[in-house]
Amino acid sequence: MNEFMITIMGKRFFEDTAPSIAQSLKDIAYQLKHTNNLKEQDILKQVIDNSQNNEPATKRLFKKYIRGK
């Protein structure tokens, strides 16, 4: 491993490629979290809109939860 670090390819990997991979993983994680939050809000809205038997207090709780996200 030490020998790889002192080669031109090793230097390029550790200075350019590895940080680029780490940033890409952070970007993917952020987008996945954002998508999950949007989907969660969509599901909660469907629960509110489609439930005929929801009491007003329950609807208010769901709406408050959605706004808090």
Rosetta blueprint (number, residue, H / E / L):
1 M L
2 N H
3 E H
4 F H
5 M H
6 I L
7 T L
8 I H
9 M H
10 G H
11 K H
12 R H
13 F H
14 F H
15 E H
16 D H
17 T H
18 A H
19 P H
20 S H
21 I H
22 A H
23 Q H
24 S H
25 L H
26 K H
27 D H
28 I H
29 A H
30 Y H
31 Q H
32 L H
33 K H
34 H H
35 T H
36 N H
37 N H
38 L H
39 K H
40 E H
41 Q H
42 D H
43 I H
44 L H
45 K H
46 Q H
47 V H
48 I H
49 D H
50 N H
51 S L
52 Q L
53 N L
54 N L
55 E L
56 P H
57 A H
58 T H
59 K H
60 R H
61 L H
62 F H
63 K H
64 K H
65 Y H
66 I H
67 R H
68 G H
69 K L
